[in-house]
């Protein structure tokens, strides 16, 4: 693979040398992904090829967003690693339904300590009660998936057949409702976080 400057990469990927440049870029991305994920991903060989193809499409579709603040190859590798991480997170959740994670049990204590167990348990039950009473089914599913189960936004949006902007709005409205109810009960968001051990 020949060395290219940033300008040479961009010119080659847009010009008559495109086929050779794309092949070189793909090889570079595959090598970088293997280095980044080596030993940490099952079936790495097949997975890397898939990730590289997705990353290549993303890089080629976003050439105009490359600002030249780093080497082109460094930028392309960062794009590839982001694509791979997003896909790995999505795969982690592919067999879990929103219905399953929206069950009240999902808010169970994760790291209870003896002295805080009662306060945490009470606060979890209180939050479950608020979520159940104040939120619509759609808000509940989105909030639990994103906030408590840490499912990627893209995956939640896909499953709910919506887009990121609509999901942000749904989550924003759900948080506002919960905050209002929490305050109406004489609690503050800080009280909730402290009881749950988040602060």
C-alpha positions in Angstrom: 0.0 0.0 0.0 1.5 3.4 -1.0 1.8 6.3 1.4 -0.5 9.2 0.7 -0.9 12.7 2.1 -4.3 13.8 3.2 -4.8 15.7 -0.1 -3.7 12.6 -2.1 -6.1 10.4 -0.2 -9.0 12.7 -0.9 -8.0 13.2 -4.6 -7.6 9.4 -5.1 -10.9 8.5 -3.4 -12.7 11.1 -5.6 -10.8 10.6 -8.8 -9.7 8.0 -11.4 -7.6 6.1 -8.8 -10.7 5.5 -6.7 -10.7 1.7 -7.0 -7.1 1.3 -5.8 -7.5 3.9 -3.1 -10.7 2.2 -1.8 -8.9 -1.2 -1.7 -6.0 0.4 0.2 -8.3 2.2 2.6 -10.3 -1.0 3.3 -7.0 -3.0 4.0 -5.9 -0.2 6.4 -9.3 -0.2 8.2 -9.3 -4.0 8.6 -5.8 -3.9 10.0 -6.7 -1.2 12.5 -9.9 -3.0 13.6 -8.0 -6.2 14.2 -5.5 -4.3 16.3 -8.2 -2.5 18.3 -10.4 -5.6 18.9 -8.0 -8.5 18.7 -8.8 -11.1 21.3 -11.9 -9.3 22.5 -14.5 -10.2 19.9 -15.6 -13.7 19.0 -15.5 -14.6 15.3 -13.2 -11.5 14.8 -12.3 -12.4 11.2 -15.9 -12.3 9.8 -16.9 -9.5 12.1 -14.0 -7.4 11.1 -14.8 -7.7 7.5 -18.4 -6.6 8.2 -17.3 -3.7 10.3 -14.7 -2.7 7.7 -17.4 -2.6 5.0 -19.8 -0.5 7.1 -16.9 1.8 8.1 -15.8 2.2 4.5 -19.3 3.2 3.4 -19.4 5.7 6.3 -16.0 7.2 5.5 -16.6 7.5 1.8 -20.0 9.1 2.4 -18.5 11.7 4.8 -15.3 12.7 2.9 -16.6 16.3 2.9 -16.6 16.3 6.7 -12.9 15.6 7.0 -11.3 18.8 8.2 -7.7 17.9 7.9 -7.0 18.3 11.6 -5.3 14.9 11.7 -4.0 12.4 9.2 -6.7 11.1 6.9 -5.9 7.5 7.9 -6.3 8.4 11.6 -9.6 10.0 11.0 -10.8 7.0 9.0 -9.7 4.6 11.8 -11.6 6.6 14.4 -14.7 6.4 12.2 -14.2 2.6 11.8 -13.8 2.1 15.5 -17.0 4.1 16.3 -18.9 2.1 13.7 -17.6 -1.2 15.3 -18.5 -0.1 18.9 -22.0 1.0 17.9 -22.6 -2.3 16.1 -21.2 -4.4 19.0 -23.5 -2.5 21.4 -26.4 -3.1 19.1 -25.7 -6.8 18.8 -25.5 -7.1 22.6 -29.2 -6.1 22.7 -30.5 -7.8 19.5 -32.2 -10.7 21.4 -33.6 -8.6 24.2 -37.1 -7.1 23.8 -38.1 -3.7 25.1 -41.0 -5.4 26.8 -38.5 -7.5 28.8 -36.4 -4.7 30.0 -39.4 -2.5 30.8 -40.5 -4.9 33.5 -40.3 -3.3 37.0 -37.6 -5.9 38.1 -35.1 -4.1 35.8 -34.8 -1.3 38.3 -33.5 -3.7 41.0 -30.5 -2.7 43.1 -27.3 -3.2 41.2 -24.7 -2.5 43.9 -26.5 -2.5 47.3 -24.5 -2.0 50.5 -25.8 -3.1 53.9 -26.3 0.4 55.3 -28.0 1.8 52.2 -30.0 -1.3 51.1 -33.3 -0.2 52.7 -33.1 3.4 51.4 -32.2 2.1 47.9 -35.0 -0.5 47.9 -37.6 2.1 49.0 -36.4 4.6 46.4 -36.4 2.0 43.6 -40.0 1.1 44.6 -40.9 4.8 44.7 -39.4 5.4 41.2 -41.1 2.3 39.8 -44.4 3.6 41.2 -43.8 7.1 39.6 -42.8 5.6 36.3 -45.8 3.4 36.3 -48.2 6.2 37.2 -46.8 9.2 35.3 -45.4 7.9 32.0 -47.1 6.5 28.9 -46.2 3.0 27.9 -44.0 4.4 25.1 -42.2 6.8 27.5 -41.7 4.0 30.0 -40.2 1.6 27.5 -37.8 4.3 26.1 -36.8 5.6 29.6 -36.1 2.1 31.0 -34.2 1.0 27.9 -32.0 4.0 27.7 -31.5 5.1 31.3 -31.5 1.9 33.2 -30.4 -0.7 30.7 -28.1 1.5 28.7 -29.3 0.3 25.4 -27.9 2.5 22.6 -30.2 5.3 21.4 -30.0 4.1 17.8 -31.2 0.6 18.8 -34.1 1.9 20.9 -35.2 4.3 18.1 -35.0 1.4 15.6 -37.1 -0.9 17.7 -39.7 1.8 18.5 -39.8 2.6 14.7 -38.9 6.2 15.3 -35.8 8.5 14.9 -33.3 9.9 17.3 -34.9 13.3 17.5 -38.3 11.9 18.3 -36.7 9.6 20.9 -34.9 12.6 22.5 -38.2 14.4 22.7 -39.9 11.3 24.2 -37.2 11.0 26.8 -37.2 14.7 27.6 -40.9 14.7 28.2 -40.7 11.5 30.4 -37.9 13.1 32.5 -39.9 16.3 32.9 -42.9 14.3 34.1 -40.8 12.3 36.6 -39.1 15.4 37.9 -42.4 17.1 38.5 -43.8 14.1 40.4 -40.6 13.7 42.4 -40.7 17.4 43.5 -44.5 17.1 44.2 -43.7 14.3 46.6 -41.3 16.6 48.5 -38.2 14.9 47.1 -35.4 16.4 45.0 -33.6 14.8 42.1 -30.5 14.9 44.4 -32.3 12.9 47.1 -33.1 10.2 44.5 -29.6 10.0 43.2 -28.1 9.8 46.7 -30.5 7.1 47.7 -29.6 5.1 44.6 -25.9 5.6 45.2 -25.4 7.6 42.1 -23.7 10.5 43.8 
